Amino acid sequence: MPKVRVGVLGATGIVGQRFVSLLVDHPWFELEALTASPRSAGKPYAEASKWYLSEPLPEDVAELTVLETDPREVEREADVDLVFSALPSDVAREVEPKFAEAGFAVASNASAYRMEEDVPLVIPEVNPDHLGLIDVQRDERGWDGFIVTNPNCSTIQMVLTLKPLMDEFGVEEVIVSTMQAVSGAGYAGVPSMAILDNIIPYIEGEEEKMETETLKILGELDGDRIEPADLTVSASCHRVPVLDGHTEAIFVSTTEEADPEEAAEVLAGFRGIPQERGLPTAPERPVIVREEEDRPQPRFDREAGDGMSVVVGRIRRDPVLDGLKYVCVGHNAVRGAAGASVLNAELLVSEGYL
Ligand SMILES: NC(=O)c1ccc[n+]([C@@H]2O[C@H](COP(=O)([O-])OP(=O)(O)OC[C@H]3O[C@@H](n4cnc5c(N)ncnc54)[C@H](OP(=O)(O)O)[C@@H]3O)[C@@H](O)[C@H]2O)c1
């Protein structure tokens, strides 16, 4: 199979760098174009990005000239069918439709279009059938290309644990309290003077995203629309001085009585289409269950499954919600961002959309 040629929009940021790292040796994708803001355009990538990953920046990527984030420029300078978007949401809102209109497939990590009715919001293990909205989107908007989105970082890891519990026991109410890493706010996101020796109990828009995106992802595709899932989510989101890896304390009420040991088996046994088809970025186990009383922890568990697995522990009965409570850790920039978009793109290839 010839490789699909791809580009990254917003390639110099935290998520953009993760995209580069996941795409350099990808078996299905060839990285051909990198874009960023006018501040970076025209510079070699090594100069424009403050490379923060521990692995070295590959030389051929370091030398690539950063392009303007404009479909005409990308068409002129590179031959690309798919672009991954790691743009700030306000920029994505303006730019992503221009790429879709110009015929590019856009796999977006930004929030701008996630909740639009005709835009799929996909976690490949959870709701791969929602890609069916692509045809609706193309019909309604008259685009040759399309936009597919992945959820917000904290939502992805929570929903990966809710889906198997929902299928087995039914889930009616969810309360979640997050402890989110600083990398989730982007490279210049949180000043060190604000976060060191501190916790910030507010992340703009995050609670609303967890409360609404969850219902769309767990909803049913009904013809040309999604019927949201019938459950309530209450989220409280907090920034903590951890570099990478979000931790979440999750409390769920279940329809059927759920025994913690049985829940552990259900979570550990969860598999989806990415595992069945062996998609290149799919982890062997989407949810890993740890038995130790003091796990999961971000420092030890965020790299599980190369950052694509979510790690769950401390599964107990919840006496207030008459259900379960547990702790979950996921890598916000890999499974929660770039890895999520790359897995979506692999699903698009395997479903014949690319
Ligand atoms: N960080 C995470 O863990 C995470 C998780 C899930 C979702 N997200 C979402 O992913 C997106 C990127 O987040 P990030 O953390 O990578 O942010 P970031 O580190 O601030 O990077 C932003 C990127 O966008 C580019 N950019 C900024 N303004 C632009 C403009 N006017 N035109 C074109 N490009 C522009 C920047 O280029 P310059 O370097 O030239 O400024 C940079 O490449 C956001 O929508 C965010 O909400 C992030």
The ligand as an ORCA input file, in Angstrom:
! r2SCAN-3c Opt
* xyz 0 1
  N      -1.463     19.967     25.071
  C      -2.357     18.998     25.192
  O      -2.155     18.031     25.970
  C      -3.624     19.017     24.412
  C      -4.494     17.941     24.568
  C      -5.674     17.908     23.830
  C      -5.958     18.929     22.956
  N      -5.101     19.997     22.821
  C      -5.448     21.021     21.822
  O      -4.465     20.952     20.775
  C      -4.249     22.248     20.202
  C      -2.768     22.593     20.298
  O      -2.380     22.589     21.668
  P      -0.854     22.744     22.122
  O      -0.873     22.358     23.547
  O       0.055     22.015     21.182
  O      -0.620     24.327     21.941
  P       0.758     25.134     21.732
  O       1.897     24.398     22.358
  O       0.476     26.510     22.160
  O       0.972     25.122     20.118
  C       0.127     25.846     19.246
  C       0.553     25.652     17.789
  O      -0.291     26.435     16.951
  C       0.480     27.388     16.190
  N      -0.240     28.654     16.037
  C      -0.529     29.582     16.980
  N      -1.182     30.646     16.428
  C      -1.282     30.380     15.103
  C      -1.826     31.089     13.990
  N      -2.403     32.287     14.130
  N      -1.756     30.509     12.763
  C      -1.180     29.314     12.595
  N      -0.631     28.584     13.604
  C      -0.695     29.109     14.852
  C       1.741     27.568     17.001
  O       2.782     28.039     16.145
  P       3.984     29.022     16.672
  O       4.979     28.119     17.357
  O       4.502     29.607     15.428
  O       3.358     30.007     17.606
  C       1.979     26.132     17.491
  O       2.522     25.362     16.453
  C      -5.165     23.201     20.982
  O      -6.369     23.345     20.282
  C      -5.390     22.462     22.303
  O      -6.567     22.841     22.948
  C      -3.945     20.050     23.521
*
